[in-house]
Amino acid sequence: MTAIRHEFTQFPPSFTWGIATSAFQIEGGATADGKGASIWDTFSHTPGKIIDGTNGDVACDHYNRYPEDVAIMASLGVDAYRFSIAWARVQPQGKGAWNEAGFAFYDKLLTELESRGIAAHVTLFHWDLPQGLQDEGGWLNRDTAYHFADYAAEVARRFGNRVKTIATHNEPWCTANLGYGNAQFAPGVADIKQSVQVSHHLLLSHGLAMRAMRDVASSAQLGIVLNQWPAHAATDSAADIVMAEFEYSRSVEWFMDPIFKGHYPALALKVHGDNAPDVQDGDLAIIQGKLDFMGLNYYFRSFCSAEVPPRQPENKLGTTDMGWEIYPDGLTELLLKLHADYDLPPIYITENGMANADTIVDGEVPDEARIDFVLRHLKAINDARLQGVDVQGYFLWSLLDNFEWNSGYAKRFGIVHVDYETQKRTLKHSAIWYRDYLVQQRADAKLEQAA
């Protein structure tokens, strides 16, 4: 294993070191024990939707192999595991009867994590809406927000005293813009007006769920996970600058402003025009509310060019296997801007990682590019911390290679390699590095405390 040398970044002893996954990407067990179909079950079985023609029926078989996967987490020495609950596994139709066998799976997973001293950080919705609700209009139907609140309350009632945090949504931007804006993700709709309305219903569901979970009065910290990026004009042309301003407004501010300020951003509303959402009286008061934490997912910046074809960034640090520019400085910039613009709760970096074209070589999986990626982003986080941003934890995406949505199994984000034919797990060099990095973090923290 080739040594990767960077200036070591010391984080405080209280900093949470984690790893992350999502239900549909790893669980499999598509119809096991009464689980209902989700929109991603439907979408992945629709010809032409998934690039490599695969589906999530088995994925990483985590539904059956969770003890092995938790043991791997424990061997890495992580403090915390972020995962999502498959709504259709615990409530097959998204309303009505609960599926006790589905809840039993998550009960066993939590018990396994507890036995290893790993804190659970739960996400309620990571894109896999029950198909039964989609058949009634999905997130375009306002009623779905109320069903989501019922589901959130039930999870909090059952598990709220056994988990560290509960996030309502993961990346509602993706649900709205990729699921309803350009049909890239389930349910496969391409309609801008629908996507904007869906974004409002997602935010409404967040607010309703937060209230419902507060009423349960569990010990879990409550929040939301947003994917965000700074938006940079490719040149100093007026067209590029306007494009960058709108991009930031429609992506970051569109979700942040209602939650923290009680209104939608004026610029995005103006540009949306006739596509602006139908907002009922009282909606924004429901959406705006105290968060115990905010999760932030960061992968890249937005590089805005009005030219045809668009100008591309220099990619000084290269790109990931997704074709995304590696730009860690954008994370520092984003954190500082958010800190200046909003009254923020504690922040967790809930996803950060890279897809890499990993292969097994003599029984090992060399992925030094991923190690370099993570180190650079950890430095970016600490740069923001040292300037006053309250970042309390980091969750590396992802534990396992998995079903990467419309890319199928062609892209590997994991620090653990998965052979999808045999389900054999192999620690990549990045997993071994992460383990050793956490050992060094804790050793240095003890020395500092003893001094």
GIPE-V838083 format. One record per residue. RES is the residue in one letter. PHI is phi in radians with two decimals (999 if undefined). NEAR is the number of other ideal C-beta (glycine too) atoms within 8 Angstrom. D_FIRST is the distance of its C-alpha to the first C-alpha in Angstrom with 1 decimal. Layout:
BEGIN
RES;PHI;NEAR;D_FIRST
RES;PHI;NEAR;D_FIRST
END
This chain:
BEGIN
M;999;7;0.0
T;-1.28;6;3.8
A;-1.24;4;6.4
I;-1.86;9;9.1
R;-1.96;3;12.4
H;-2.46;9;15.6
E;-1.04;4;18.8
F;-1.25;6;18.4
T;-1.78;9;21.1
Q;-1.58;8;23.1
F;-1.81;8;24.9
P;-1.19;5;27.9
P;-1.02;8;27.8
S;-1.39;5;29.8
F;-1.12;10;27.3
T;-1.57;11;26.3
W;-1.92;11;22.8
G;-2.35;16;22.9
I;-2.48;14;21.8
A;-2.39;14;24.2
T;-2.59;15;25.6
S;-2.42;12;29.0
A;-1.01;13;31.4
F;-1.12;15;32.2
Q;-1.30;14;28.6
I;-2.21;15;27.4
E;-1.19;13;30.5
G;1.18;14;32.2
G;0.94;12;35.4
A;-1.02;11;37.4
T;-2.18;5;40.7
A;-1.22;8;39.9
D;0.92;9;42.4
G;1.52;8;44.6
K;-1.09;13;42.1
G;-1.49;14;43.8
A;-1.34;10;42.6
S;-1.93;15;41.0
I;-1.12;15;41.2
W;-1.37;12;37.7
D;-1.07;15;38.7
T;-1.11;13;41.6
F;-1.08;13;39.8
S;-1.26;13;36.9
H;-1.68;6;39.6
T;-1.60;8;41.5
P;-0.94;4;41.1
G;1.56;3;39.4
K;-1.47;9;38.0
I;-1.85;11;34.4
I;-0.97;7;32.7
D;-1.70;8;31.2
G;1.31;6;34.2
T;-1.67;9;32.6
N;-2.59;9;33.6
G;-1.76;14;32.5
D;-1.01;7;34.4
V;-1.96;8;31.5
A;0.87;13;28.5
C;-1.70;17;25.9
D;0.94;10;28.8
H;-1.08;13;28.1
Y;-0.99;10;31.8
N;-1.76;7;31.4
R;-1.85;10;27.8
Y;-1.00;12;27.9
P;-1.09;7;27.6
E;-1.12;8;24.2
D;-1.21;14;23.1
V;-1.19;14;24.5
A;-1.09;9;22.8
I;-1.10;13;19.4
M;-0.99;14;20.5
A;-1.08;11;21.6
S;-1.16;7;18.3
L;-1.43;11;16.7
G;1.39;9;19.6
V;-1.27;13;21.2
D;-1.41;8;24.8
A;-2.58;15;26.1
Y;-2.26;16;26.1
R;-1.74;12;27.9
F;-2.52;13;29.5
S;-1.97;14;32.6
I;-1.67;12;35.7
A;-1.41;13;37.0
W;-0.91;14;40.6
A;-1.24;18;41.9
R;-1.36;14;40.5
V;-1.76;14;42.6
Q;-2.55;16;45.5
P;-0.92;13;45.7
Q;-1.75;11;48.1
G;1.42;14;47.0
K;-2.79;8;50.3
G;1.44;4;52.5
A;-1.10;6;51.4
W;-1.51;8;48.2
N;-1.82;14;46.0
E;-1.11;6;45.6
A;-1.14;8;43.1
G;-1.17;16;40.8
F;-1.09;11;41.1
A;-1.09;9;40.4
F;-1.07;13;36.9
Y;-1.23;11;36.1
D;-1.07;10;37.8
K;-1.17;9;35.6
L;-1.09;12;32.4
L;-1.10;12;33.7
T;-1.08;8;34.5
E;-1.12;11;31.0
L;-1.11;13;29.5
E;-1.06;9;32.2
S;-1.17;6;31.4
R;-1.78;10;27.8
G;1.25;5;29.0
I;-1.84;13;27.6
A;-1.29;11;30.0
A;-1.66;14;31.1
H;-2.10;16;31.6
V;-1.79;15;33.7
T;-1.94;15;34.5
L;-1.39;15;37.8
F;-2.38;13;37.6
H;-2.10;9;34.5
W;1.49;16;36.6
D;-1.72;15;37.8
L;-1.08;17;41.5
P;-0.96;16;43.6
Q;-1.07;13;45.3
G;-1.03;13;48.6
L;-1.32;15;48.6
Q;-1.09;12;47.6
D;-1.11;5;50.7
E;-1.83;9;52.7
G;1.99;8;51.2
G;1.04;12;47.8
W;-1.27;13;47.0
L;-1.31;9;49.9
N;-1.54;10;52.1
R;-0.99;7;52.7
D;-1.04;8;53.2
T;-1.05;16;49.5
A;-1.09;12;48.9
Y;-1.31;10;51.2
H;-1.10;11;49.7
F;-1.09;14;46.3
A;-1.09;13;47.8
D;-1.10;10;49.2
Y;-1.08;14;45.8
A;-1.04;14;44.2
A;-1.10;13;46.9
E;-1.18;11;46.4
V;-1.11;14;42.6
A;-1.12;14;43.3
R;-1.11;9;46.1
R;-1.41;8;44.1
F;-2.11;15;40.7
G;-1.07;14;41.3
N;-1.68;7;41.4
R;-2.03;7;38.1
V;-2.14;13;35.8
K;-1.34;8;34.8
T;-2.39;13;35.5
I;-2.26;16;37.1
A;-1.75;15;36.7
T;-1.18;14;39.4
H;-2.18;14;37.7
N;-1.86;14;34.3
E;0.88;11;34.7
P;-1.03;14;38.5
W;-0.96;12;38.2
C;-1.21;11;36.3
T;-0.98;16;38.9
A;-1.29;15;41.7
N;-1.48;11;40.4
L;-1.61;10;38.3
G;-1.47;19;40.3
Y;-2.11;15;43.7
G;-1.56;12;43.4
N;-2.29;6;41.8
A;1.16;8;41.4
Q;-1.24;6;37.6
F;-2.05;12;37.1
A;-1.08;13;39.4
P;-1.53;11;42.4
G;1.51;10;42.4
V;-1.83;10;45.2
A;-2.11;7;45.7
D;-2.71;8;48.3
I;-1.07;7;47.9
K;-1.07;8;50.8
Q;-1.10;10;49.4
S;-1.09;14;45.9
V;-1.20;13;47.5
Q;-1.13;11;49.7
V;-1.03;15;46.8
S;-1.04;15;44.9
H;-1.19;12;48.0
H;-1.14;14;48.2
L;-1.10;14;44.6
L;-1.15;13;45.3
L;-1.05;13;48.5
S;-1.11;16;46.7
H;-1.05;14;44.3
G;-1.08;13;47.3
L;-1.11;13;49.2
A;-1.16;15;46.3
M;-1.05;12;45.7
R;-1.12;11;49.4
A;-1.13;13;49.4
M;-1.27;15;46.4
R;-1.04;8;48.0
D;-1.12;7;51.1
V;-1.25;10;49.1
A;1.09;4;48.2
S;-1.49;10;44.9
S;-1.55;4;42.4
A;-1.18;14;39.7
Q;-1.35;8;39.1
L;-2.02;13;40.0
G;-2.93;14;38.8
I;-2.53;12;37.5
V;-2.03;15;34.3
L;-2.10;14;34.7
N;-1.57;12;32.5
Q;-2.50;10;33.3
W;-2.81;13;32.7
P;-1.32;10;34.4
A;-1.99;13;36.6
H;-1.98;10;36.7
A;-1.22;11;39.5
A;-1.14;12;38.2
T;-2.41;7;41.0
D;-1.60;5;43.9
S;-1.22;8;46.3
A;-1.04;5;48.4
A;-1.10;7;47.3
D;-1.18;14;43.6
I;-1.13;10;44.4
V;-1.09;9;46.5
M;-1.07;12;43.9
A;-1.16;13;41.2
E;-1.10;10;43.7
F;-1.20;11;44.6
E;-1.03;11;41.0
Y;-1.16;12;40.2
S;-1.16;13;43.6
R;-1.37;11;43.2
S;-1.86;13;39.7
V;-1.37;13;39.0
E;-1.13;12;42.6
W;-1.03;14;43.9
F;-1.70;13;42.2
M;-1.26;13;42.1
D;-1.08;12;45.7
P;-1.09;14;47.3
I;-1.25;13;45.3
F;-1.78;10;45.6
K;-2.17;9;48.8
G;1.40;9;50.8
H;-2.71;7;51.2
Y;-1.46;11;49.5
P;-1.16;11;48.7
A;-1.07;6;51.7
L;-1.09;10;50.0
A;-1.13;13;48.3
L;-1.05;9;51.6
K;-1.10;7;53.5
V;-1.22;9;51.3
H;-1.09;10;51.1
G;0.95;6;54.9
D;-1.15;5;56.4
N;-1.54;7;53.0
A;-1.02;8;52.9
P;-1.31;8;52.6
D;-1.39;5;55.6
V;-1.98;7;55.3
Q;-1.48;5;57.8
D;-0.96;3;59.4
G;1.61;6;57.3
D;-1.05;11;54.0
L;-1.19;10;52.5
A;-1.19;7;53.7
I;-1.23;11;51.8
I;-1.17;13;48.6
Q;-1.32;11;48.7
G;-3.00;9;47.8
K;-1.15;4;45.8
L;-1.85;11;42.1
D;-1.38;9;40.3
F;-2.75;13;37.0
M;-2.23;13;35.8
G;-1.65;15;32.5
L;-2.19;15;31.1
N;-1.79;15;28.7
Y;-2.34;14;27.4
Y;-2.26;12;25.5
F;-2.85;10;27.4
R;-1.71;11;30.6
S;-1.70;12;33.7
F;-1.90;10;34.6
C;-1.81;12;38.4
S;-2.28;11;40.1
A;-1.55;11;43.7
E;-1.23;7;43.5
V;-2.20;4;43.8
P;-1.21;3;41.2
P;-1.15;8;39.3
R;-1.13;7;37.5
Q;-1.81;7;33.7
P;-1.18;8;31.5
E;-1.23;4;29.7
N;0.94;9;26.2
K;-1.05;4;24.9
L;-1.78;8;21.5
G;1.56;7;21.6
T;-2.28;8;22.3
T;-1.48;12;20.7
D;-1.21;9;21.2
M;-1.47;10;24.5
G;1.48;5;25.6
W;-1.53;9;25.7
E;-1.10;10;25.5
I;-1.50;13;22.8
Y;-2.51;9;25.1
P;-1.12;12;24.1
D;-1.03;7;27.2
G;-1.12;14;29.3
L;-1.23;14;28.3
T;-1.06;12;29.7
E;-0.99;9;32.7
L;-1.08;14;33.4
L;-1.05;14;33.1
L;-1.16;11;35.5
K;-1.18;9;37.9
L;-1.06;14;38.1
H;-1.07;12;38.6
A;-1.33;5;41.5
D;-1.64;6;43.1
Y;-2.36;8;43.0
D;-1.55;3;43.6
L;-1.54;11;40.3
P;-1.42;10;39.3
P;-0.94;10;35.9
I;-1.97;14;33.1
Y;-1.93;17;30.0
I;-1.40;16;27.4
T;-1.52;13;27.5
E;-2.59;14;25.2
N;-2.91;13;22.6
G;3.06;12;19.7
M;-2.49;13;19.0
A;-1.41;10;19.4
N;-2.41;11;16.7
A;-1.40;6;17.1
D;-1.44;10;14.3
T;-2.42;5;14.2
I;-1.43;9;12.9
V;-2.19;7;11.3
D;0.91;4;11.7
G;1.46;5;11.9
E;-2.08;10;8.8
V;-2.16;12;9.2
P;-1.30;10;7.1
D;-2.52;12;9.4
E;-1.04;9;8.5
A;-1.08;9;12.3
R;-1.21;13;13.1
I;-1.06;12;11.5
D;-1.05;10;13.5
F;-1.02;13;16.4
V;-1.15;13;16.6
L;-1.02;11;16.3
R;-1.13;12;19.1
H;-1.33;13;21.2
L;-1.12;11;21.0
K;-1.10;12;22.3
A;-1.09;13;25.0
I;-1.11;14;26.0
N;-1.18;11;26.3
D;-1.03;9;28.3
A;-1.23;14;30.7
R;-0.99;11;30.9
L;-1.18;6;31.8
Q;-1.82;8;34.6
G;1.83;6;36.1
V;-1.44;12;34.5
D;-1.50;9;34.2
V;-1.67;13;30.8
Q;-1.92;10;30.2
G;-3.01;12;27.1
Y;-2.43;13;24.1
F;-2.03;15;23.3
L;-1.30;13;20.2
W;-1.81;9;21.2
S;-2.45;15;20.4
L;-1.05;14;19.5
L;-2.04;13;19.8
D;-0.98;12;20.0
N;-2.75;14;23.8
F;-1.29;14;27.1
E;-1.64;13;26.9
W;0.91;8;30.6
N;-1.26;9;32.3
S;-1.49;11;29.1
G;1.12;11;28.9
Y;-1.76;11;25.6
A;-1.36;7;24.6
K;-2.00;9;22.5
R;-2.02;11;19.4
F;-1.76;12;19.2
G;-1.28;12;17.5
I;-1.64;14;14.3
V;-2.11;13;15.2
H;-1.31;13;15.7
V;-2.06;12;19.3
D;-1.49;9;20.7
Y;-1.24;8;24.2
E;-1.35;4;26.0
T;-1.85;5;24.8
Q;1.14;10;23.7
K;-1.24;6;20.6
R;-1.72;11;18.1
T;-2.31;11;14.3
L;-1.14;10;12.1
K;-1.40;16;9.8
H;-0.98;13;6.7
S;-1.15;11;9.7
A;-1.17;12;11.6
I;-1.14;10;9.4
W;-1.10;11;9.4
Y;-1.06;13;13.1
R;-0.98;11;13.8
D;-1.19;8;12.7
Y;-1.11;8;14.4
L;-1.18;12;17.5
V;-1.03;9;17.6
Q;-1.18;9;17.6
Q;-0.97;12;20.3
R;-1.25;10;22.4
A;-1.15;8;22.2
D;-1.18;10;23.2
A;-1.11;11;25.9
K;-1.14;9;27.4
L;-1.10;8;27.5
E;-1.17;9;29.2
Q;-1.19;7;31.7
A;-1.35;5;32.5
A;-1.24;4;33.2
END
